[in-house]
Amino acid sequence: MSFRGLWNPQNPSIANIEKLKRKINKLPKGTIVRLGGMTDCFQPIELYNRVTYKIIKYLNKRKIGYLIVTKSDIVANDEYLKIYDKDLAHFQITITTTNDSKSLEYEKAVVPSKRIKAIEKLYSNGFDVQVRLSPFIYEYIDFEILNNIKCNKILVEFLRVNHWIKQWFDIDYSNYTVKHSGYEHLPLSIKKEYLQKITGFEKISVCEDVDEHFNYWKSSVNYNKDDCCNLGG
């Protein structure tokens, strides 16, 4: 079954390596490109086609930085660890719940316990990696599990709600009373209360849409005031 008419998992469209290289050739050194923004670059098919593997090697050659965003544990496979350049590579591994069974209700991805192991493996090998708690759904998080992940960085993105989201997550939406850009958000006071539960990380950043909330996180919370993604060492 196709997804919104864009791709068909039974007959996937594989990226053209040469076209990608031509695009990379136009980027100045010092650029950081994001891999996995619209679709996960470490889907199981990567183990057969190796598009991500080949592109990472080419980015290394061109001295172009890369931010890999994924819900897969393939990212920490040994063959990939061998090719990552620690001066260029950044990783954000997404977790929406700490409960493996819960994740299977709404995600077609590797269970979070395996993602956590991938995070810890990357971190123990000296890579710039952070937990991407996105979206942060308070009811879905066991904070003992979260705060004991062996990683020093976390990026938090609170849930923003529309009609589609309400059909996806089975939670109480009565506190989502702030309207902004077509979405419903939690008030800043509740966000601050929830954020206090996250205690296991040296460096924390919050990614935010609501202007007033963004200014608060930037001035009072975010480790890197100029980059809420907090890339770097």
Biotite code that builds the C-alpha atoms (Angstrom):
import biotite.structure as struc

atoms = struc.array([
    struc.Atom([0.000, 0.000, 0.000], chain_id="A", res_id=1, res_name="MET", atom_name="CA", element="C"),
    struc.Atom([1.438, 3.383, -0.995], chain_id="A", res_id=2, res_name="SER", atom_name="CA", element="C"),
    struc.Atom([1.898, 6.195, 1.528], chain_id="A", res_id=3, res_name="PHE", atom_name="CA", element="C"),
    struc.Atom([0.044, 9.370, 0.451], chain_id="A", res_id=4, res_name="ARG", atom_name="CA", element="C"),
    struc.Atom([0.895, 8.472, -3.134], chain_id="A", res_id=5, res_name="GLY", atom_name="CA", element="C"),
    struc.Atom([4.564, 9.282, -2.523], chain_id="A", res_id=6, res_name="LEU", atom_name="CA", element="C"),
    struc.Atom([6.185, 5.884, -2.147], chain_id="A", res_id=7, res_name="TRP", atom_name="CA", element="C"),
    struc.Atom([5.294, 2.246, -2.201], chain_id="A", res_id=8, res_name="ASN", atom_name="CA", element="C"),
    struc.Atom([7.009, -0.063, 0.323], chain_id="A", res_id=9, res_name="PRO", atom_name="CA", element="C"),
    struc.Atom([6.512, -3.027, -2.005], chain_id="A", res_id=10, res_name="GLN", atom_name="CA", element="C"),
    struc.Atom([8.259, -1.231, -4.852], chain_id="A", res_id=11, res_name="ASN", atom_name="CA", element="C"),
    struc.Atom([10.503, 1.415, -3.307], chain_id="A", res_id=12, res_name="PRO", atom_name="CA", element="C"),
    struc.Atom([12.246, 4.115, -5.265], chain_id="A", res_id=13, res_name="SER", atom_name="CA", element="C"),
    struc.Atom([15.994, 3.982, -4.619], chain_id="A", res_id=14, res_name="ILE", atom_name="CA", element="C"),
    struc.Atom([17.958, 7.221, -4.634], chain_id="A", res_id=15, res_name="ALA", atom_name="CA", element="C"),
    struc.Atom([20.344, 7.765, -7.516], chain_id="A", res_id=16, res_name="ASN", atom_name="CA", element="C"),
    struc.Atom([23.867, 7.909, -6.077], chain_id="A", res_id=17, res_name="ILE", atom_name="CA", element="C"),
    struc.Atom([25.310, 9.970, -8.939], chain_id="A", res_id=18, res_name="GLU", atom_name="CA", element="C"),
    struc.Atom([22.577, 12.611, -8.630], chain_id="A", res_id=19, res_name="LYS", atom_name="CA", element="C"),
    struc.Atom([23.205, 12.857, -4.916], chain_id="A", res_id=20, res_name="LEU", atom_name="CA", element="C"),
    struc.Atom([26.938, 13.260, -5.482], chain_id="A", res_id=21, res_name="LYS", atom_name="CA", element="C"),
    struc.Atom([26.310, 16.096, -7.934], chain_id="A", res_id=22, res_name="ARG", atom_name="CA", element="C"),
    struc.Atom([24.224, 17.894, -5.309], chain_id="A", res_id=23, res_name="LYS", atom_name="CA", element="C"),
    struc.Atom([26.909, 17.329, -2.664], chain_id="A", res_id=24, res_name="ILE", atom_name="CA", element="C"),
    struc.Atom([29.548, 18.742, -5.007], chain_id="A", res_id=25, res_name="ASN", atom_name="CA", element="C"),
    struc.Atom([27.733, 22.088, -4.941], chain_id="A", res_id=26, res_name="LYS", atom_name="CA", element="C"),
    struc.Atom([27.935, 22.370, -1.139], chain_id="A", res_id=27, res_name="LEU", atom_name="CA", element="C"),
    struc.Atom([30.700, 24.439, 0.454], chain_id="A", res_id=28, res_name="PRO", atom_name="CA", element="C"),
    struc.Atom([32.980, 22.798, 2.980], chain_id="A", res_id=29, res_name="LYS", atom_name="CA", element="C"),
    struc.Atom([31.727, 23.364, 6.496], chain_id="A", res_id=30, res_name="GLY", atom_name="CA", element="C"),
    struc.Atom([28.111, 22.662, 5.511], chain_id="A", res_id=31, res_name="THR", atom_name="CA", element="C"),
    struc.Atom([26.129, 20.184, 7.621], chain_id="A", res_id=32, res_name="ILE", atom_name="CA", element="C"),
    struc.Atom([23.461, 18.240, 5.726], chain_id="A", res_id=33, res_name="VAL", atom_name="CA", element="C"),
    struc.Atom([20.632, 16.411, 7.424], chain_id="A", res_id=34, res_name="ARG", atom_name="CA", element="C"),
    struc.Atom([20.048, 12.762, 6.547], chain_id="A", res_id=35, res_name="LEU", atom_name="CA", element="C"),
    struc.Atom([16.655, 11.450, 7.609], chain_id="A", res_id=36, res_name="GLY", atom_name="CA", element="C"),
    struc.Atom([14.583, 14.613, 7.608], chain_id="A", res_id=37, res_name="GLY", atom_name="CA", element="C"),
    struc.Atom([11.583, 13.337, 5.655], chain_id="A", res_id=38, res_name="MET", atom_name="CA", element="C"),
    struc.Atom([12.253, 9.607, 5.564], chain_id="A", res_id=39, res_name="THR", atom_name="CA", element="C"),
    struc.Atom([14.551, 7.416, 7.631], chain_id="A", res_id=40, res_name="ASP", atom_name="CA", element="C"),
    struc.Atom([17.891, 6.840, 5.909], chain_id="A", res_id=41, res_name="CYS", atom_name="CA", element="C"),
    struc.Atom([18.422, 3.633, 7.907], chain_id="A", res_id=42, res_name="PHE", atom_name="CA", element="C"),
    struc.Atom([15.353, 1.673, 6.893], chain_id="A", res_id=43, res_name="GLN", atom_name="CA", element="C"),
    struc.Atom([15.976, -2.097, 6.535], chain_id="A", res_id=44, res_name="PRO", atom_name="CA", element="C"),
    struc.Atom([16.396, -1.718, 2.776], chain_id="A", res_id=45, res_name="ILE", atom_name="CA", element="C"),
    struc.Atom([19.648, 0.146, 3.490], chain_id="A", res_id=46, res_name="GLU", atom_name="CA", element="C"),
    struc.Atom([21.240, -3.210, 4.311], chain_id="A", res_id=47, res_name="LEU", atom_name="CA", element="C"),
    struc.Atom([20.703, -4.241, 0.686], chain_id="A", res_id=48, res_name="TYR", atom_name="CA", element="C"),
    struc.Atom([21.172, -1.035, -1.311], chain_id="A", res_id=49, res_name="ASN", atom_name="CA", element="C"),
    struc.Atom([23.777, 0.766, 0.848], chain_id="A", res_id=50, res_name="ARG", atom_name="CA", element="C"),
    struc.Atom([22.766, 4.207, -0.374], chain_id="A", res_id=51, res_name="VAL", atom_name="CA", element="C"),
    struc.Atom([23.367, 5.823, 3.019], chain_id="A", res_id=52, res_name="THR", atom_name="CA", element="C"),
    struc.Atom([26.662, 3.972, 3.424], chain_id="A", res_id=53, res_name="TYR", atom_name="CA", element="C"),
    struc.Atom([27.940, 5.213, 0.070], chain_id="A", res_id=54, res_name="LYS", atom_name="CA", element="C"),
    struc.Atom([26.765, 8.785, 0.650], chain_id="A", res_id=55, res_name="ILE", atom_name="CA", element="C"),
    struc.Atom([28.417, 8.974, 4.073], chain_id="A", res_id=56, res_name="ILE", atom_name="CA", element="C"),
    struc.Atom([31.719, 7.911, 2.517], chain_id="A", res_id=57, res_name="LYS", atom_name="CA", element="C"),
    struc.Atom([31.315, 10.583, -0.149], chain_id="A", res_id=58, res_name="TYR", atom_name="CA", element="C"),
    struc.Atom([30.430, 13.264, 2.404], chain_id="A", res_id=59, res_name="LEU", atom_name="CA", element="C"),
    struc.Atom([33.597, 12.324, 4.267], chain_id="A", res_id=60, res_name="ASN", atom_name="CA", element="C"),
    struc.Atom([35.610, 12.696, 1.072], chain_id="A", res_id=61, res_name="LYS", atom_name="CA", element="C"),
    struc.Atom([34.111, 16.140, 0.423], chain_id="A", res_id=62, res_name="ARG", atom_name="CA", element="C"),
    struc.Atom([34.507, 17.217, 4.085], chain_id="A", res_id=63, res_name="LYS", atom_name="CA", element="C"),
    struc.Atom([30.778, 17.915, 4.411], chain_id="A", res_id=64, res_name="ILE", atom_name="CA", element="C"),
    struc.Atom([29.230, 17.432, 7.848], chain_id="A", res_id=65, res_name="GLY", atom_name="CA", element="C"),
    struc.Atom([26.131, 15.309, 8.341], chain_id="A", res_id=66, res_name="TYR", atom_name="CA", element="C"),
    struc.Atom([23.384, 15.070, 10.937], chain_id="A", res_id=67, res_name="LEU", atom_name="CA", element="C"),
    struc.Atom([21.740, 11.656, 10.923], chain_id="A", res_id=68, res_name="ILE", atom_name="CA", element="C"),
    struc.Atom([18.212, 11.519, 12.384], chain_id="A", res_id=69, res_name="VAL", atom_name="CA", element="C"),
    struc.Atom([16.837, 7.991, 12.700], chain_id="A", res_id=70, res_name="THR", atom_name="CA", element="C"),
    struc.Atom([14.619, 5.547, 14.576], chain_id="A", res_id=71, res_name="LYS", atom_name="CA", element="C"),
    struc.Atom([16.819, 2.624, 13.570], chain_id="A", res_id=72, res_name="SER", atom_name="CA", element="C"),
    struc.Atom([19.582, 0.738, 15.362], chain_id="A", res_id=73, res_name="ASP", atom_name="CA", element="C"),
    struc.Atom([21.322, -0.004, 12.048], chain_id="A", res_id=74, res_name="ILE", atom_name="CA", element="C"),
    struc.Atom([23.023, 3.366, 12.507], chain_id="A", res_id=75, res_name="VAL", atom_name="CA", element="C"),
    struc.Atom([25.268, 1.771, 15.157], chain_id="A", res_id=76, res_name="ALA", atom_name="CA", element="C"),
    struc.Atom([26.219, -1.351, 13.195], chain_id="A", res_id=77, res_name="ASN", atom_name="CA", element="C"),
    struc.Atom([29.977, -1.931, 13.235], chain_id="A", res_id=78, res_name="ASP", atom_name="CA", element="C"),
    struc.Atom([30.394, -1.491, 9.488], chain_id="A", res_id=79, res_name="GLU", atom_name="CA", element="C"),
    struc.Atom([28.971, 2.045, 9.783], chain_id="A", res_id=80, res_name="TYR", atom_name="CA", element="C"),
    struc.Atom([30.972, 2.927, 12.884], chain_id="A", res_id=81, res_name="LEU", atom_name="CA", element="C"),
    struc.Atom([34.100, 2.245, 10.838], chain_id="A", res_id=82, res_name="LYS", atom_name="CA", element="C"),
    struc.Atom([33.259, 4.897, 8.224], chain_id="A", res_id=83, res_name="ILE", atom_name="CA", element="C"),
    struc.Atom([31.867, 7.757, 10.323], chain_id="A", res_id=84, res_name="TYR", atom_name="CA", element="C"),
    struc.Atom([34.186, 10.742, 10.587], chain_id="A", res_id=85, res_name="ASP", atom_name="CA", element="C"),
    struc.Atom([34.056, 12.065, 14.171], chain_id="A", res_id=86, res_name="LYS", atom_name="CA", element="C"),
    struc.Atom([34.776, 15.581, 12.924], chain_id="A", res_id=87, res_name="ASP", atom_name="CA", element="C"),
    struc.Atom([31.792, 15.484, 10.554], chain_id="A", res_id=88, res_name="LEU", atom_name="CA", element="C"),
    struc.Atom([29.223, 13.081, 12.014], chain_id="A", res_id=89, res_name="ALA", atom_name="CA", element="C"),
    struc.Atom([26.325, 14.032, 14.318], chain_id="A", res_id=90, res_name="HIS", atom_name="CA", element="C"),
    struc.Atom([23.498, 11.751, 15.423], chain_id="A", res_id=91, res_name="PHE", atom_name="CA", element="C"),
    struc.Atom([20.001, 12.202, 16.836], chain_id="A", res_id=92, res_name="GLN", atom_name="CA", element="C"),
    struc.Atom([18.159, 8.975, 17.571], chain_id="A", res_id=93, res_name="ILE", atom_name="CA", element="C"),
    struc.Atom([14.456, 9.504, 18.092], chain_id="A", res_id=94, res_name="THR", atom_name="CA", element="C"),
    struc.Atom([12.495, 8.093, 21.004], chain_id="A", res_id=95, res_name="ILE", atom_name="CA", element="C"),
    struc.Atom([8.793, 8.755, 21.527], chain_id="A", res_id=96, res_name="THR", atom_name="CA", element="C"),
    struc.Atom([8.246, 6.231, 24.307], chain_id="A", res_id=97, res_name="THR", atom_name="CA", element="C"),
    struc.Atom([10.387, 4.060, 26.571], chain_id="A", res_id=98, res_name="THR", atom_name="CA", element="C"),
    struc.Atom([7.876, 1.218, 26.331], chain_id="A", res_id=99, res_name="ASN", atom_name="CA", element="C"),
    struc.Atom([8.577, -1.288, 23.541], chain_id="A", res_id=100, res_name="ASP", atom_name="CA", element="C"),
    struc.Atom([5.002, -2.597, 23.447], chain_id="A", res_id=101, res_name="SER", atom_name="CA", element="C"),
    struc.Atom([3.545, 0.911, 23.317], chain_id="A", res_id=102, res_name="LYS", atom_name="CA", element="C"),
    struc.Atom([5.805, 1.872, 20.436], chain_id="A", res_id=103, res_name="SER", atom_name="CA", element="C"),
    struc.Atom([4.459, -0.974, 18.317], chain_id="A", res_id=104, res_name="LEU", atom_name="CA", element="C"),
    struc.Atom([0.965, 0.517, 18.549], chain_id="A", res_id=105, res_name="GLU", atom_name="CA", element="C"),
    struc.Atom([1.862, 3.544, 16.421], chain_id="A", res_id=106, res_name="TYR", atom_name="CA", element="C"),
    struc.Atom([5.369, 3.137, 14.972], chain_id="A", res_id=107, res_name="GLU", atom_name="CA", element="C"),
    struc.Atom([6.745, 0.844, 12.303], chain_id="A", res_id=108, res_name="LYS", atom_name="CA", element="C"),
    struc.Atom([10.295, 1.075, 13.556], chain_id="A", res_id=109, res_name="ALA", atom_name="CA", element="C"),
    struc.Atom([12.832, -0.671, 15.753], chain_id="A", res_id=110, res_name="VAL", atom_name="CA", element="C"),
    struc.Atom([11.636, -0.794, 19.368], chain_id="A", res_id=111, res_name="VAL", atom_name="CA", element="C"),
    struc.Atom([13.051, 1.924, 21.649], chain_id="A", res_id=112, res_name="PRO", atom_name="CA", element="C"),
    struc.Atom([15.123, -0.451, 23.787], chain_id="A", res_id=113, res_name="SER", atom_name="CA", element="C"),
    struc.Atom([17.208, -1.221, 20.674], chain_id="A", res_id=114, res_name="LYS", atom_name="CA", element="C"),
    struc.Atom([17.468, 2.472, 19.805], chain_id="A", res_id=115, res_name="ARG", atom_name="CA", element="C"),
    struc.Atom([18.750, 3.178, 23.308], chain_id="A", res_id=116, res_name="ILE", atom_name="CA", element="C"),
    struc.Atom([21.450, 0.538, 22.865], chain_id="A", res_id=117, res_name="LYS", atom_name="CA", element="C"),
    struc.Atom([22.435, 2.207, 19.590], chain_id="A", res_id=118, res_name="ALA", atom_name="CA", element="C"),
    struc.Atom([22.653, 5.593, 21.328], chain_id="A", res_id=119, res_name="ILE", atom_name="CA", element="C"),
    struc.Atom([24.854, 4.159, 24.043], chain_id="A", res_id=120, res_name="GLU", atom_name="CA", element="C"),
    struc.Atom([27.088, 2.390, 21.533], chain_id="A", res_id=121, res_name="LYS", atom_name="CA", element="C"),
    struc.Atom([27.652, 5.559, 19.538], chain_id="A", res_id=122, res_name="LEU", atom_name="CA", element="C"),
    struc.Atom([28.299, 7.528, 22.724], chain_id="A", res_id=123, res_name="TYR", atom_name="CA", element="C"),
    struc.Atom([30.754, 4.977, 24.103], chain_id="A", res_id=124, res_name="SER", atom_name="CA", element="C"),
    struc.Atom([32.641, 5.170, 20.805], chain_id="A", res_id=125, res_name="ASN", atom_name="CA", element="C"),
    struc.Atom([33.081, 8.918, 21.160], chain_id="A", res_id=126, res_name="GLY", atom_name="CA", element="C"),
    struc.Atom([30.536, 10.209, 18.636], chain_id="A", res_id=127, res_name="PHE", atom_name="CA", element="C"),
    struc.Atom([28.392, 13.348, 18.954], chain_id="A", res_id=128, res_name="ASP", atom_name="CA", element="C"),
    struc.Atom([25.038, 11.703, 19.652], chain_id="A", res_id=129, res_name="VAL", atom_name="CA", element="C"),
    struc.Atom([21.929, 12.768, 21.480], chain_id="A", res_id=130, res_name="GLN", atom_name="CA", element="C"),
    struc.Atom([18.584, 11.357, 22.413], chain_id="A", res_id=131, res_name="VAL", atom_name="CA", element="C"),
    struc.Atom([15.899, 13.061, 20.332], chain_id="A", res_id=132, res_name="ARG", atom_name="CA", element="C"),
    struc.Atom([12.785, 12.974, 22.519], chain_id="A", res_id=133, res_name="LEU", atom_name="CA", element="C"),
    struc.Atom([10.379, 13.881, 19.763], chain_id="A", res_id=134, res_name="SER", atom_name="CA", element="C"),
    struc.Atom([7.598, 14.298, 20.322], chain_id="A", res_id=135, res_name="PRO", atom_name="CA", element="C"),
    struc.Atom([7.866, 14.435, 24.106], chain_id="A", res_id=136, res_name="PHE", atom_name="CA", element="C"),
    struc.Atom([4.669, 12.800, 25.380], chain_id="A", res_id=137, res_name="ILE", atom_name="CA", element="C"),
    struc.Atom([4.825, 12.844, 29.166], chain_id="A", res_id=138, res_name="TYR", atom_name="CA", element="C"),
    struc.Atom([2.468, 9.899, 29.588], chain_id="A", res_id=139, res_name="GLU", atom_name="CA", element="C"),
    struc.Atom([4.631, 7.647, 27.414], chain_id="A", res_id=140, res_name="TYR", atom_name="CA", element="C"),
    struc.Atom([7.930, 8.084, 29.267], chain_id="A", res_id=141, res_name="ILE", atom_name="CA", element="C"),
    struc.Atom([9.407, 6.065, 32.111], chain_id="A", res_id=142, res_name="ASP", atom_name="CA", element="C"),
    struc.Atom([11.821, 8.671, 33.443], chain_id="A", res_id=143, res_name="PHE", atom_name="CA", element="C"),
    struc.Atom([13.952, 6.137, 35.264], chain_id="A", res_id=144, res_name="GLU", atom_name="CA", element="C"),
    struc.Atom([14.700, 4.481, 31.918], chain_id="A", res_id=145, res_name="ILE", atom_name="CA", element="C"),
    struc.Atom([15.183, 7.795, 30.123], chain_id="A", res_id=146, res_name="LEU", atom_name="CA", element="C"),
    struc.Atom([17.451, 9.343, 32.736], chain_id="A", res_id=147, res_name="ASN", atom_name="CA", element="C"),
    struc.Atom([19.688, 6.277, 32.865], chain_id="A", res_id=148, res_name="ASN", atom_name="CA", element="C"),
    struc.Atom([20.552, 6.283, 29.166], chain_id="A", res_id=149, res_name="ILE", atom_name="CA", element="C"),
    struc.Atom([24.348, 6.469, 28.911], chain_id="A", res_id=150, res_name="LYS", atom_name="CA", element="C"),
    struc.Atom([24.552, 9.620, 26.793], chain_id="A", res_id=151, res_name="CYS", atom_name="CA", element="C"),
    struc.Atom([25.226, 13.205, 27.817], chain_id="A", res_id=152, res_name="ASN", atom_name="CA", element="C"),
    struc.Atom([22.890, 15.063, 25.454], chain_id="A", res_id=153, res_name="LYS", atom_name="CA", element="C"),
    struc.Atom([19.152, 15.225, 24.839], chain_id="A", res_id=154, res_name="ILE", atom_name="CA", element="C"),
    struc.Atom([17.026, 17.258, 22.444], chain_id="A", res_id=155, res_name="LEU", atom_name="CA", element="C"),
    struc.Atom([13.385, 17.703, 23.465], chain_id="A", res_id=156, res_name="VAL", atom_name="CA", element="C"),
    struc.Atom([10.491, 18.579, 21.177], chain_id="A", res_id=157, res_name="GLU", atom_name="CA", element="C"),
    struc.Atom([7.102, 18.782, 22.876], chain_id="A", res_id=158, res_name="PHE", atom_name="CA", element="C"),
    struc.Atom([4.062, 17.317, 21.150], chain_id="A", res_id=159, res_name="LEU", atom_name="CA", element="C"),
    struc.Atom([2.055, 19.722, 19.025], chain_id="A", res_id=160, res_name="ARG", atom_name="CA", element="C"),
    struc.Atom([-1.480, 18.630, 18.322], chain_id="A", res_id=161, res_name="VAL", atom_name="CA", element="C"),
    struc.Atom([-3.814, 18.722, 15.353], chain_id="A", res_id=162, res_name="ASN", atom_name="CA", element="C"),
    struc.Atom([-6.751, 16.562, 14.266], chain_id="A", res_id=163, res_name="HIS", atom_name="CA", element="C"),
    struc.Atom([-4.504, 13.875, 12.813], chain_id="A", res_id=164, res_name="TRP", atom_name="CA", element="C"),
    struc.Atom([-2.367, 13.629, 15.962], chain_id="A", res_id=165, res_name="ILE", atom_name="CA", element="C"),
    struc.Atom([-5.475, 13.180, 18.114], chain_id="A", res_id=166, res_name="LYS", atom_name="CA", element="C"),
    struc.Atom([-6.272, 10.022, 16.169], chain_id="A", res_id=167, res_name="GLN", atom_name="CA", element="C"),
    struc.Atom([-2.754, 8.707, 16.619], chain_id="A", res_id=168, res_name="TRP", atom_name="CA", element="C"),
    struc.Atom([-1.935, 9.044, 20.326], chain_id="A", res_id=169, res_name="PHE", atom_name="CA", element="C"),
    struc.Atom([-4.288, 7.862, 23.072], chain_id="A", res_id=170, res_name="ASP", atom_name="CA", element="C"),
    struc.Atom([-3.740, 10.582, 25.686], chain_id="A", res_id=171, res_name="ILE", atom_name="CA", element="C"),
    struc.Atom([-5.671, 13.371, 27.428], chain_id="A", res_id=172, res_name="ASP", atom_name="CA", element="C"),
    struc.Atom([-5.455, 16.514, 25.271], chain_id="A", res_id=173, res_name="TYR", atom_name="CA", element="C"),
    struc.Atom([-7.323, 18.846, 27.634], chain_id="A", res_id=174, res_name="SER", atom_name="CA", element="C"),
    struc.Atom([-4.131, 20.671, 28.654], chain_id="A", res_id=175, res_name="ASN", atom_name="CA", element="C"),
    struc.Atom([-3.190, 21.548, 25.079], chain_id="A", res_id=176, res_name="TYR", atom_name="CA", element="C"),
    struc.Atom([-4.716, 25.002, 25.232], chain_id="A", res_id=177, res_name="THR", atom_name="CA", element="C"),
    struc.Atom([-2.142, 27.205, 23.481], chain_id="A", res_id=178, res_name="VAL", atom_name="CA", element="C"),
    struc.Atom([-2.992, 27.862, 19.821], chain_id="A", res_id=179, res_name="LYS", atom_name="CA", element="C"),
    struc.Atom([-0.125, 28.567, 17.443], chain_id="A", res_id=180, res_name="HIS", atom_name="CA", element="C"),
    struc.Atom([0.286, 28.110, 13.670], chain_id="A", res_id=181, res_name="SER", atom_name="CA", element="C"),
    struc.Atom([-2.595, 25.656, 13.352], chain_id="A", res_id=182, res_name="GLY", atom_name="CA", element="C"),
    struc.Atom([-1.507, 23.468, 16.268], chain_id="A", res_id=183, res_name="TYR", atom_name="CA", element="C"),
    struc.Atom([-2.431, 23.136, 19.928], chain_id="A", res_id=184, res_name="GLU", atom_name="CA", element="C"),
    struc.Atom([0.406, 23.227, 22.462], chain_id="A", res_id=185, res_name="HIS", atom_name="CA", element="C"),
    struc.Atom([0.868, 22.784, 26.189], chain_id="A", res_id=186, res_name="LEU", atom_name="CA", element="C"),
    struc.Atom([1.215, 26.004, 28.205], chain_id="A", res_id=187, res_name="PRO", atom_name="CA", element="C"),
    struc.Atom([4.792, 26.940, 29.057], chain_id="A", res_id=188, res_name="LEU", atom_name="CA", element="C"),
    struc.Atom([4.175, 26.313, 32.763], chain_id="A", res_id=189, res_name="SER", atom_name="CA", element="C"),
    struc.Atom([3.296, 22.659, 32.128], chain_id="A", res_id=190, res_name="ILE", atom_name="CA", element="C"),
    struc.Atom([6.202, 22.218, 29.711], chain_id="A", res_id=191, res_name="LYS", atom_name="CA", element="C"),
    struc.Atom([8.583, 23.520, 32.379], chain_id="A", res_id=192, res_name="LYS", atom_name="CA", element="C"),
    struc.Atom([7.093, 21.117, 34.940], chain_id="A", res_id=193, res_name="GLU", atom_name="CA", element="C"),
    struc.Atom([7.500, 18.159, 32.599], chain_id="A", res_id=194, res_name="TYR", atom_name="CA", element="C"),
    struc.Atom([11.017, 19.147, 31.609], chain_id="A", res_id=195, res_name="LEU", atom_name="CA", element="C"),
    struc.Atom([12.122, 19.044, 35.249], chain_id="A", res_id=196, res_name="GLN", atom_name="CA", element="C"),
    struc.Atom([11.633, 15.267, 35.135], chain_id="A", res_id=197, res_name="LYS", atom_name="CA", element="C"),
    struc.Atom([14.530, 14.987, 32.683], chain_id="A", res_id=198, res_name="ILE", atom_name="CA", element="C"),
    struc.Atom([17.608, 14.905, 34.904], chain_id="A", res_id=199, res_name="THR", atom_name="CA", element="C"),
    struc.Atom([20.045, 12.407, 33.399], chain_id="A", res_id=200, res_name="GLY", atom_name="CA", element="C"),
    struc.Atom([21.812, 14.588, 30.826], chain_id="A", res_id=201, res_name="PHE", atom_name="CA", element="C"),
    struc.Atom([24.567, 17.192, 31.003], chain_id="A", res_id=202, res_name="GLU", atom_name="CA", element="C"),
    struc.Atom([23.396, 19.091, 27.933], chain_id="A", res_id=203, res_name="LYS", atom_name="CA", element="C"),
    struc.Atom([19.724, 19.696, 27.177], chain_id="A", res_id=204, res_name="ILE", atom_name="CA", element="C"),
    struc.Atom([18.077, 21.648, 24.390], chain_id="A", res_id=205, res_name="SER", atom_name="CA", element="C"),
    struc.Atom([14.433, 22.257, 23.536], chain_id="A", res_id=206, res_name="VAL", atom_name="CA", element="C"),
    struc.Atom([13.217, 22.665, 19.960], chain_id="A", res_id=207, res_name="CYS", atom_name="CA", element="C"),
    struc.Atom([10.148, 24.910, 19.921], chain_id="A", res_id=208, res_name="GLU", atom_name="CA", element="C"),
    struc.Atom([7.562, 26.485, 17.590], chain_id="A", res_id=209, res_name="ASP", atom_name="CA", element="C"),
    struc.Atom([5.756, 28.870, 19.950], chain_id="A", res_id=210, res_name="VAL", atom_name="CA", element="C"),
    struc.Atom([7.696, 32.149, 19.939], chain_id="A", res_id=211, res_name="ASP", atom_name="CA", element="C"),
    struc.Atom([7.283, 32.989, 23.628], chain_id="A", res_id=212, res_name="GLU", atom_name="CA", element="C"),
    struc.Atom([8.286, 29.463, 24.638], chain_id="A", res_id=213, res_name="HIS", atom_name="CA", element="C"),
    struc.Atom([11.240, 29.452, 22.243], chain_id="A", res_id=214, res_name="PHE", atom_name="CA", element="C"),
    struc.Atom([12.624, 32.625, 23.790], chain_id="A", res_id=215, res_name="ASN", atom_name="CA", element="C"),
    struc.Atom([12.364, 31.108, 27.271], chain_id="A", res_id=216, res_name="TYR", atom_name="CA", element="C"),
    struc.Atom([14.196, 27.896, 26.306], chain_id="A", res_id=217, res_name="TRP", atom_name="CA", element="C"),
    struc.Atom([16.871, 29.847, 24.468], chain_id="A", res_id=218, res_name="LYS", atom_name="CA", element="C"),
    struc.Atom([17.605, 32.154, 27.379], chain_id="A", res_id=219, res_name="SER", atom_name="CA", element="C"),
    struc.Atom([17.060, 29.807, 30.323], chain_id="A", res_id=220, res_name="SER", atom_name="CA", element="C"),
    struc.Atom([17.522, 26.164, 29.284], chain_id="A", res_id=221, res_name="VAL", atom_name="CA", element="C"),
    struc.Atom([19.242, 25.438, 25.986], chain_id="A", res_id=222, res_name="ASN", atom_name="CA", element="C"),
    struc.Atom([22.872, 24.436, 26.318], chain_id="A", res_id=223, res_name="TYR", atom_name="CA", element="C"),
    struc.Atom([23.782, 26.071, 23.011], chain_id="A", res_id=224, res_name="ASN", atom_name="CA", element="C"),
    struc.Atom([21.972, 29.415, 22.833], chain_id="A", res_id=225, res_name="LYS", atom_name="CA", element="C"),
    struc.Atom([22.613, 29.804, 19.110], chain_id="A", res_id=226, res_name="ASP", atom_name="CA", element="C"),
    struc.Atom([21.707, 26.283, 17.988], chain_id="A", res_id=227, res_name="ASP", atom_name="CA", element="C"),
    struc.Atom([18.791, 24.411, 19.544], chain_id="A", res_id=228, res_name="CYS", atom_name="CA", element="C"),
    struc.Atom([20.020, 21.246, 17.770], chain_id="A", res_id=229, res_name="CYS", atom_name="CA", element="C"),
    struc.Atom([23.188, 21.592, 19.899], chain_id="A", res_id=230, res_name="ASN", atom_name="CA", element="C"),
    struc.Atom([25.513, 19.978, 17.372], chain_id="A", res_id=231, res_name="LEU", atom_name="CA", element="C"),
    struc.Atom([29.138, 19.605, 18.297], chain_id="A", res_id=232, res_name="GLY", atom_name="CA", element="C"),
    struc.Atom([31.106, 18.146, 21.168], chain_id="A", res_id=233, res_name="GLY", atom_name="CA", element="C"),
])
